[in-house]
Amino acid sequence: MKYFNPANLAIIACPGGDVFANEVIGHLRQKYRHSRKHTEGDLSKRYSITPEQASLHIDIINKIVVRGTSSQSGTDKNTDRPFKVPVKFTRFPNGEIKSEILESIRGKDVYIFQDVENRFPVQFSGGEERYLTPNDHLMTIFVTVDAAMQSGAERITLVIPSYPYSRQHKSKGREGLTASRIGKIFESLGVNHIITLDIHSRDIMNSFHKMRLENLHASYQIIQELSKMDGILNDDFVVVSPDTGAVDRNKFYASALKKPLALIYKERDYSKLTKDATHSNISQIRLLGSVQDKTVFMADDMLGTGGTLIKGMRLLKENGARRVICAISLPLFSGNAVDYFDEAYKEGLFYRIIGTNAIYHDEIVKREWYVNVSISRLFAHVILRLHQNQSVSSLLDNAAVINKLLAQTIVPEPQNELPFQNGDI
């Protein structure tokens, strides 16, 4: 990895995204330490100088190239770059939110983190803790982006693993295209990039004029976790799409794992509103394919109340599935969803739920049935490449690294050819 000077890289964490930002910063520091040590060794050998002298030369170059770099000792290897910019967030009694950046970010490449689905208390100035709604978190993004623009940031990237209002991406009548409108508001505020995870609809990506959206996927991390589960990938295994909207995603898993693909077909009554796991708008549900005595794997982008998924798991068990494992990129677990899944687990409807740390959770990660996988390193890689103006295509299309992982994990066995080609996630 090439050496990079992080003096122009600034990270701002909104109250809801503070935990995720800290995890990503940990990986960025590790990358910086590794690249700096490698560069020092390379310079030491090439010019017959000591690593300490090489370190001094690096610091001198940094100060010349980057304006405003603070003075540092030549013996200080600077291996613990702070990255994080201190920001004061104030919530006024009437509910208004103010963001005040406490050090200069003029001319810097700024990354603003926020978790709009964080339902746990977040802290404001003065130690005040508040529970915020997605709308509150969204407003925090707006005022923080505005503060960064007013402070002279050269480039602003939003790091929002869960894209706000992503389910409002198409209009069926007198409805707003809110997902698109939110993006256009970001763009009008001066945002250059958005980094998100498994966006609900690709149509959202096509609604901007200049702003770019990097849509990441957690498929490698999920398959890596599957490979750790007691040889499950060598079981009699079938991938099942939980609905027609998730076919492409599950086709990718089936193709990568070289397993058969089945489908759960659902008919919905859209005159009814899904309130919780026991009150959904599904009128009929049926299985297309065989799961008899098989380990079943299902993947979806998000889990809200969980009612649809629980109905699907019940159908699979009724059709003879031995074990059911689900993977969710954005585990919202809205309302009383956790309680419903506790009951479903006791009933034996599923074996494990694999979720990512894209959305902060406290209690659920302690559940026996829940497996938390980290996507912080992936986001750190993308931020680093964007900061260095390098390609991120190899991180967006992770089929090659998945194939390499599976070659070391799955015991080869004769398989029937799948009736489809390698699809997109």
C-alpha positions as CSV (number, residue, x, y, z in Angstrom):
1,M,0.0,0.0,0.0
2,K,1.3,3.5,-0.9
3,Y,2.0,6.0,1.8
4,F,-0.6,8.7,2.3
5,N,-0.5,11.9,4.2
6,P,-3.7,12.2,6.2
7,A,-3.2,15.8,7.2
8,N,-6.0,16.9,4.7
9,L,-8.4,14.1,5.8
10,A,-11.0,15.2,8.4
11,I,-13.7,13.1,9.9
12,I,-16.8,14.6,11.6
13,A,-19.1,12.3,13.6
14,C,-22.7,13.4,14.1
15,P,-24.1,12.2,17.5
16,G,-25.8,9.2,16.0
17,G,-22.8,8.1,13.9
18,D,-20.1,8.5,16.6
19,V,-19.7,4.8,17.3
20,F,-19.4,3.7,13.7
21,A,-17.0,6.7,13.0
22,N,-14.7,5.6,15.8
23,E,-14.5,2.1,14.5
24,V,-13.6,3.3,11.0
25,I,-11.0,5.7,12.4
26,G,-9.4,2.7,14.2
27,H,-8.9,1.0,10.8
28,L,-7.7,4.3,9.2
29,R,-5.0,4.6,11.9
30,Q,-3.9,1.1,11.4
31,K,-3.6,1.7,7.6
32,Y,-1.6,4.9,8.2
33,R,0.8,3.2,10.7
34,H,1.3,0.3,8.2
35,S,1.9,2.6,5.2
36,R,4.2,4.9,7.1
37,K,6.3,2.1,8.5
38,H,6.6,0.5,5.0
39,T,7.6,3.9,3.5
40,E,10.2,4.5,6.3
41,G,11.8,1.1,5.6
42,D,11.8,1.7,1.9
43,L,13.4,5.1,2.2
44,S,15.9,3.8,4.7
45,K,17.1,1.0,2.3
46,R,17.1,3.2,-0.8
47,Y,19.1,6.1,0.6
48,S,21.1,4.3,3.3
49,I,19.6,6.3,6.2
50,T,18.1,5.3,9.5
51,P,14.3,4.8,9.9
52,E,14.4,7.8,12.2
53,Q,16.0,10.0,9.5
54,A,13.4,8.7,7.0
55,S,10.7,9.6,9.4
56,L,12.1,13.2,9.7
57,H,12.1,13.5,5.9
58,I,8.5,12.4,5.7
59,D,7.5,15.0,8.2
60,I,9.3,17.7,6.4
61,I,7.7,16.8,3.1
62,N,4.3,16.8,4.8
63,K,4.8,20.3,6.1
64,I,5.8,21.6,2.7
65,V,3.1,19.9,0.7
66,V,0.2,20.4,3.1
67,R,-0.7,23.8,4.3
68,G,-1.5,24.2,7.9
69,T,0.1,21.0,9.1
70,S,1.0,21.4,12.8
71,S,4.7,21.3,13.7
72,Q,5.8,17.9,14.8
73,S,9.0,16.5,16.2
74,G,11.2,14.4,13.9
75,T,11.2,11.6,16.4
76,D,7.5,11.6,16.6
77,K,6.4,9.0,14.0
78,N,2.9,10.4,14.1
79,T,1.4,7.0,14.0
80,D,-1.8,8.1,15.9
81,R,-3.3,10.7,13.7
82,P,-6.4,12.0,15.3
83,F,-8.4,12.2,12.0
84,K,-11.5,13.2,14.0
85,V,-12.4,16.9,14.2
86,P,-14.0,18.1,17.4
87,V,-17.5,19.4,17.0
88,K,-20.0,20.8,19.5
89,F,-23.5,19.7,18.9
90,T,-26.2,21.7,20.8
91,R,-29.9,20.9,21.1
92,F,-32.0,23.8,22.1
93,P,-35.2,23.5,24.2
94,N,-37.4,24.0,21.2
95,G,-35.7,21.0,19.4
96,E,-33.4,22.9,17.1
97,I,-29.9,21.5,16.6
98,K,-26.7,23.5,16.1
99,S,-23.4,22.2,14.9
100,E,-20.2,24.1,15.6
101,I,-16.8,22.9,14.3
102,L,-14.1,23.6,16.8
103,E,-11.0,23.6,14.6
104,S,-10.1,24.6,11.1
105,I,-11.1,22.3,8.2
106,R,-10.4,24.9,5.5
107,G,-9.2,23.1,2.3
108,K,-9.7,19.6,3.8
109,D,-11.4,16.5,2.5
110,V,-14.2,16.1,5.0
111,Y,-16.2,12.9,5.8
112,I,-19.4,13.3,7.8
113,F,-20.7,10.2,9.6
114,Q,-24.3,9.7,10.6
115,D,-26.5,6.7,11.5
116,V,-30.0,7.9,10.9
117,E,-31.5,4.7,12.3
118,N,-29.7,5.0,15.7
119,R,-32.5,4.8,18.3
120,F,-30.3,4.8,21.3
121,P,-29.7,8.0,23.4
122,V,-27.1,10.3,21.9
123,Q,-25.1,13.0,23.7
124,F,-25.2,16.7,23.1
125,S,-23.1,19.5,24.6
126,G,-23.4,19.8,28.4
127,G,-23.9,16.1,28.7
128,E,-27.6,16.1,27.7
129,E,-28.8,12.8,26.3
130,R,-31.7,12.5,23.9
131,Y,-33.5,9.8,21.8
132,L,-33.6,11.1,18.2
133,T,-35.9,10.1,15.3
134,P,-34.5,9.6,11.8
135,N,-35.8,13.1,11.0
136,D,-33.7,14.5,13.9
137,H,-30.6,12.6,12.7
138,L,-31.3,13.9,9.2
139,M,-31.5,17.5,10.4
140,T,-28.2,17.0,12.2
141,I,-26.6,16.1,8.9
142,F,-28.0,19.2,7.2
143,V,-26.7,21.6,9.9
144,T,-23.3,19.8,10.0
145,V,-22.9,19.9,6.2
146,D,-23.7,23.6,6.2
147,A,-21.2,24.2,9.0
148,A,-18.5,22.4,7.0
149,M,-19.3,24.4,3.9
150,Q,-19.2,27.7,5.9
151,S,-15.8,26.5,7.3
152,G,-14.2,26.2,3.9
153,A,-14.1,22.4,3.4
154,E,-12.7,21.6,-0.1
155,R,-14.8,18.4,-0.5
156,I,-17.6,16.9,1.6
157,T,-18.5,13.2,1.6
158,L,-21.5,11.8,3.7
159,V,-20.9,8.4,5.2
160,I,-24.5,7.1,5.9
161,P,-24.7,3.3,5.8
162,S,-28.5,3.5,6.0
163,Y,-29.7,5.9,3.3
164,P,-32.6,7.9,4.7
165,Y,-36.1,7.5,3.2
166,S,-34.7,4.8,0.8
167,R,-38.0,2.9,0.8
168,Q,-39.8,6.0,-0.7
169,H,-38.1,5.6,-4.0
170,K,-41.1,5.3,-6.4
171,S,-44.4,7.1,-6.7
172,K,-47.6,5.1,-7.1
173,G,-50.0,8.0,-6.9
174,R,-50.0,11.4,-5.1
175,E,-46.7,10.5,-3.3
176,G,-43.4,12.2,-3.1
177,L,-40.1,10.7,-4.4
178,T,-38.6,11.5,-1.0
179,A,-35.5,9.3,-1.4
180,S,-34.6,11.3,-4.5
181,R,-35.5,14.6,-2.9
182,I,-33.3,14.0,0.1
183,G,-30.3,13.3,-2.2
184,K,-31.0,16.5,-4.1
185,I,-31.1,18.5,-0.9
186,F,-27.6,17.0,0.0
187,E,-26.4,17.9,-3.4
188,S,-27.7,21.5,-3.1
189,L,-25.9,21.9,0.2
190,G,-22.6,21.1,-1.5
191,V,-22.1,17.3,-0.8
192,N,-19.8,15.7,-3.4
193,H,-20.1,12.0,-2.4
194,I,-22.3,9.7,-0.4
195,I,-21.0,6.3,0.8
196,T,-23.8,4.0,1.8
197,L,-24.6,0.3,2.2
198,D,-27.0,-1.8,0.0
199,I,-29.3,1.0,-1.0
200,H,-32.9,-0.1,-1.3
201,S,-33.3,0.9,-4.9
202,R,-30.7,1.7,-7.6
203,D,-33.2,4.3,-9.0
204,I,-32.0,6.6,-6.2
205,M,-28.5,6.6,-7.6
206,N,-29.7,7.9,-11.0
207,S,-31.5,11.0,-9.5
208,F,-28.5,13.2,-8.9
209,H,-26.9,15.7,-11.2
210,K,-23.2,15.8,-10.1
211,M,-23.1,14.1,-6.7
212,R,-21.8,10.5,-6.8
213,L,-23.1,7.7,-4.6
214,E,-20.9,4.7,-3.7
215,N,-23.1,1.8,-2.9
216,L,-21.2,-0.8,-0.9
217,H,-22.1,-4.4,-0.2
218,A,-21.5,-6.7,2.9
219,S,-21.6,-9.9,0.9
220,Y,-17.9,-10.8,1.5
221,Q,-18.2,-10.2,5.3
222,I,-21.5,-12.2,5.4
223,I,-20.0,-15.2,3.5
224,Q,-16.9,-15.0,5.7
225,E,-19.1,-15.4,8.7
226,L,-21.0,-18.3,7.1
227,S,-17.7,-20.0,6.5
228,K,-17.0,-20.0,10.3
229,M,-20.2,-21.8,11.1
230,D,-19.2,-25.4,11.6
231,G,-19.0,-26.5,8.0
232,I,-22.4,-25.1,7.1
233,L,-21.3,-24.3,3.6
234,N,-20.6,-28.0,3.0
235,D,-24.2,-28.9,4.1
236,D,-27.0,-29.7,1.7
237,F,-27.6,-26.0,1.2
238,V,-30.1,-23.9,-0.7
239,V,-30.3,-20.1,-1.2
240,V,-33.8,-18.7,-1.0
241,S,-34.9,-15.3,-2.1
242,P,-37.4,-13.9,0.5
243,D,-39.3,-12.1,-2.2
244,T,-39.1,-11.1,-5.9
245,G,-37.4,-7.8,-5.0
246,A,-34.4,-9.7,-3.5
247,V,-33.9,-12.1,-6.4
248,D,-30.7,-10.4,-7.8
249,R,-29.1,-10.3,-4.3
250,N,-29.8,-14.0,-3.6
251,K,-28.9,-15.0,-7.2
252,F,-25.4,-13.5,-6.5
253,Y,-25.0,-15.6,-3.3
254,A,-26.3,-18.8,-5.0
255,S,-23.9,-18.3,-7.9
256,A,-20.9,-17.5,-5.7
257,L,-21.7,-20.4,-3.4
258,K,-22.6,-22.7,-6.3
259,K,-25.9,-23.7,-4.6
260,P,-29.5,-23.9,-6.0
261,L,-31.8,-21.0,-5.7
262,A,-35.5,-21.0,-4.6
263,L,-38.0,-18.2,-4.2
264,I,-40.7,-17.2,-1.7
265,Y,-43.5,-15.6,-3.6
266,K,-45.8,-13.2,-1.7
267,E,-49.0,-11.5,-2.5
268,R,-49.6,-8.3,-0.7
269,D,-52.7,-6.2,0.2
270,Y,-51.4,-2.7,-0.1
271,S,-54.6,-1.3,1.5
272,K,-53.2,-2.5,4.8
273,L,-50.3,-1.0,6.7
274,T,-47.6,-3.1,8.2
275,K,-47.5,-2.2,11.9
276,D,-45.4,-5.0,13.5
277,A,-44.3,-8.6,13.0
278,T,-47.9,-9.9,13.6
279,H,-49.7,-7.4,11.4
280,S,-48.3,-7.4,7.9
281,N,-49.9,-6.7,4.5
282,I,-49.1,-10.2,3.1
283,S,-52.3,-11.9,1.9
284,Q,-50.7,-15.1,0.5
285,I,-47.3,-16.7,0.5
286,R,-45.9,-19.8,-1.3
287,L,-42.5,-21.5,-1.9
288,L,-41.1,-22.1,-5.4
289,G,-38.4,-24.7,-5.0
290,S,-37.4,-27.5,-2.6
291,V,-35.9,-27.0,0.9
292,Q,-36.7,-30.5,2.4
293,D,-33.9,-31.5,4.9
294,K,-31.7,-28.6,3.7
295,T,-29.9,-25.7,5.3
296,V,-31.5,-22.5,4.0
297,F,-29.8,-19.2,3.5
298,M,-31.8,-16.0,2.8
299,A,-30.4,-12.5,2.3
300,D,-32.2,-9.1,2.3
301,D,-31.1,-5.5,2.4
302,M,-33.1,-4.4,5.5
303,L,-35.2,-5.7,8.3
304,G,-37.9,-3.5,9.7
305,T,-40.6,-5.0,11.9
306,G,-39.5,-8.5,10.7
307,G,-43.1,-9.8,10.1
308,T,-42.4,-10.7,6.5
309,L,-39.2,-12.5,7.3
310,I,-40.8,-14.5,10.2
311,K,-43.6,-15.6,7.9
312,G,-41.1,-16.7,5.3
313,M,-39.1,-18.7,7.9
314,R,-42.3,-20.3,9.1
315,L,-43.1,-21.4,5.6
316,L,-39.6,-22.8,5.1
317,K,-39.8,-24.9,8.3
318,E,-43.3,-26.1,7.3
319,N,-41.7,-27.3,4.0
320,G,-39.1,-29.3,5.8
321,A,-36.1,-26.9,6.1
322,R,-33.5,-28.2,8.6
323,R,-31.9,-24.9,9.5
324,V,-32.7,-21.3,8.4
325,I,-30.0,-18.6,8.4
326,C,-30.8,-15.0,7.4
327,A,-28.4,-12.2,6.5
328,I,-29.5,-8.6,6.8
329,S,-27.3,-5.7,5.6
330,L,-29.4,-3.0,7.5
331,P,-30.9,-4.6,10.7
332,L,-33.3,-1.9,11.8
333,F,-35.4,-4.1,14.1
334,S,-38.2,-1.5,14.4
335,G,-40.7,-1.5,17.1
336,N,-40.9,-4.8,19.0
337,A,-39.1,-6.8,16.3
338,V,-36.5,-8.1,18.7
339,D,-39.1,-9.6,21.0
340,Y,-40.8,-11.3,18.0
341,F,-37.5,-12.8,16.9
342,D,-36.8,-14.0,20.5
343,E,-40.1,-15.9,20.3
344,A,-39.4,-17.2,16.8
345,Y,-36.0,-18.5,17.9
346,K,-37.5,-20.3,20.8
347,E,-40.1,-21.8,18.4
348,G,-37.2,-23.1,16.3
349,L,-38.0,-21.1,13.1
350,F,-34.4,-20.1,12.5
351,Y,-30.8,-20.8,13.5
352,R,-29.0,-17.4,13.1
353,I,-29.6,-13.9,11.9
354,I,-26.4,-12.3,10.5
355,G,-26.5,-8.5,10.7
356,T,-23.9,-5.7,10.2
357,N,-22.8,-2.9,12.4
358,A,-24.1,-0.4,9.9
359,I,-26.8,0.4,12.4
360,Y,-25.9,0.7,16.1
361,H,-27.5,-1.8,18.5
362,D,-26.8,-2.4,22.1
363,E,-28.8,-5.3,23.5
364,I,-29.5,-7.3,20.3
365,V,-25.8,-8.1,19.8
366,K,-25.9,-10.1,23.0
367,R,-28.6,-12.4,21.7
368,E,-27.5,-16.0,21.0
369,W,-29.3,-16.0,17.7
370,Y,-27.7,-12.8,16.4
371,V,-24.3,-12.6,14.7
372,N,-22.8,-9.1,14.3
373,V,-20.4,-8.6,11.5
374,S,-18.3,-5.4,11.1
375,I,-18.2,-3.5,7.8
376,S,-16.0,-0.7,9.3
377,R,-12.9,-1.9,7.6
378,L,-14.6,-1.9,4.2
379,F,-15.7,1.7,4.7
380,A,-12.2,2.7,5.8
381,H,-10.8,1.2,2.6
382,V,-13.3,3.2,0.5
383,I,-12.6,6.4,2.3
384,L,-8.9,6.0,1.9
385,R,-9.2,5.4,-1.8
386,L,-11.6,8.3,-2.4
387,H,-9.2,10.5,-0.4
388,Q,-6.3,9.5,-2.7
389,N,-8.5,9.8,-5.8
390,Q,-8.1,6.1,-6.5
391,S,-10.5,3.6,-8.0
392,V,-13.0,1.9,-5.7
393,S,-14.4,-0.5,-8.3
394,S,-12.6,-3.6,-6.8
395,L,-14.4,-2.8,-3.5
396,L,-17.8,-2.4,-5.1
397,D,-17.5,-5.6,-7.1
398,N,-16.1,-8.1,-4.5
399,A,-16.8,-11.3,-6.5
400,A,-13.0,-12.0,-6.9
401,V,-12.3,-11.9,-3.2
402,I,-15.4,-14.0,-2.4
403,N,-14.3,-16.7,-4.8
404,K,-10.8,-16.7,-3.2
405,L,-12.4,-17.1,0.2
406,L,-14.7,-19.9,-0.9
407,A,-11.8,-21.8,-2.6
408,Q,-10.2,-22.1,0.8
409,T,-13.5,-23.0,2.6
410,I,-15.9,-25.2,0.6
411,V,-15.1,-28.8,-0.1
412,P,-15.5,-29.3,-3.9
413,E,-18.4,-31.5,-4.9
414,P,-20.3,-32.1,-8.2
415,Q,-23.0,-29.4,-8.7
416,N,-25.7,-28.9,-11.3
417,E,-25.3,-25.8,-13.4
418,L,-27.3,-22.8,-12.2
419,P,-29.9,-21.5,-14.6
420,F,-28.5,-18.0,-14.4
421,Q,-25.3,-16.1,-14.7
422,N,-23.4,-14.3,-11.9
423,G,-25.7,-11.5,-11.0
424,D,-25.2,-8.2,-9.3
425,I,-25.7,-7.8,-5.6
